Amino acid sequence: MISRVPVLRFVERPWSFLYPRRCMQRSALNNSVWLLGNAGVTTTRVFTRSLKIKRSSDYMTVTNKGRSSVKTHTCGELRDSHEGQQVILRGYLQYQRMGKFAIIRDAFGKTQVIIREEDIHLQKEIINTNFESYVEVTGVVHLRPVYQINKSMSTGEVEVLATTYQVLNQARSDLPFLIRDYSKPKEPLRLKFRYLDLRHSELQANLRLKSQVAKKMRDFLQDKEGFVEITTPTLSINTPGGAQEFVVPSRHPGKFYSLVQSPQTYKQLAMIGGFDRYFQFAVCYRDEGAKPDRQPEFLQLDIEMSDVTIEDVKQLVEDLVIYAWPPHLPPISSPFPSITYSEALTLYGTDKPDTRFDWKLQDVTHLLKNCGASVLENAVLMSGNSAYSFIIPQGQLGLLGKLRLQAANVLEKAGIHVRNPCSFNFLWVVDFPLFEYEPDSGKIMAVHHPFTLPRKDDVDYLYTDPLKARSQHYDLVLNGCEVGGGSIRIHDPSMQRYVLQKILGIGEKSLGFLNEALDSGAPPHGGIALGFDRYIAELCGSNSIRDVIAFPKSIEGRCLMSGAPGDITEEEKQLYNLIVKSNSVKKDF
């Protein structure tokens, strides 16, 4: 049973829906595609990443497997072939006019309901029903007159002539907002009433796409590659050398758990334990403060394998991405291109370049040495200084590095085409530095984490000049967004101890258990973690990962809906041996 909406239509595909927002241009997929502009499709203009692209004003295509004994069809299912059938529909009342005409909506679409002139009782019931109330309609399917066919609705050729109408749950009359795709409230209000916001077709599409991609990836890893899904602990011990972790009090005085920032050590322990191919969709936690596109809790696809090389991991990830690639998006192919960290900085000014537009940086140091401007000449003569620039078509902006992307945004807002919104450019970035110097602390820090193996030809630098060592780390970048990162791990216990203790100054207390495990005959191993929320946001064309998370936190890390983080009782403070200083509590929080 398939419910369709007039966006794109794929028949006999393993996917159960199509996502309408990203890339409505033609892609060579198969002959059963309805392209925008065909009969039965209407579009509206929306803005995505400051680019004017088209999307359908209606829902996605969904395979309806949700059987129900209390309704016969979904609100997006009825077609002219159902003419004369008696049906039972349930959904939200989206619109009504004078009690004689109504639109009800569910996750699968919308259906128009008509009430006869003589059914005064039904008309009064509908008039007295608030929008977004959950209702049930029983009636007979009729064909609409030709001049009343609504080609913007998947059910636009039919309507249901109501015989009974029942309000199953009356919505309050003062809802903070109604569900309208063309007029959405500001994000704080949407987050506060997220349960209402989730009814928007865009969020419905995002989360259903996320679910489908996750299932395809699970199928690939388990059924085709023999991986074992293992759930690792969320409560663990504090691990230094990474992001700031959330601290969780315990009943043991002075002892605390930490919410894991990733399952890094546990997946390595799984390799040592003989599970040579591990994965999980892991919820991770990082206390990174107020950042626009970060969440204190997020989902990542964690993968680890024994006896692999960098090329083995890259090949697996490319096969995984292609296998789980949504069929409504333009097809992608492997191998993904690869550049070194040094090349990325030299050519693009960033280690996660957006390669959808060329605009490579150019070394112009030699041009400035005798340019006649003493300030510039003196600047490039100073040791370690160099000058870079790039040419912007149809523009004259001398911008570098991150401003390269900002320049593209500015031009696109002005209507100048720079990046193809239907293009998905994957890129591997390799040969990162293993360590970096932290000026504030005066210490050497791991660029990624302290378990990364150096390149074979750089191992000697560990013991002579660690800052020169390159790592066996690799990042996966999609359209200028880092969507994955991994490495080949250190499996030699003596090397791991040296890195932790001698180079990074990390003692045995927090990671001693890992060193002990490495002494137990650890196989060589490596892996990767894909930032699943960020990856899905790229596929959806969303500007924020909050648009692909069902119940996200605000930029400040608060849940505006539940009020978390919140207060606890005095009894709970005593139970967990906590003392809260009164002057440390912000009144505006």
Disulfide bonds with the S-S distance in Angstrom:
Cys23-Cys422 2.49
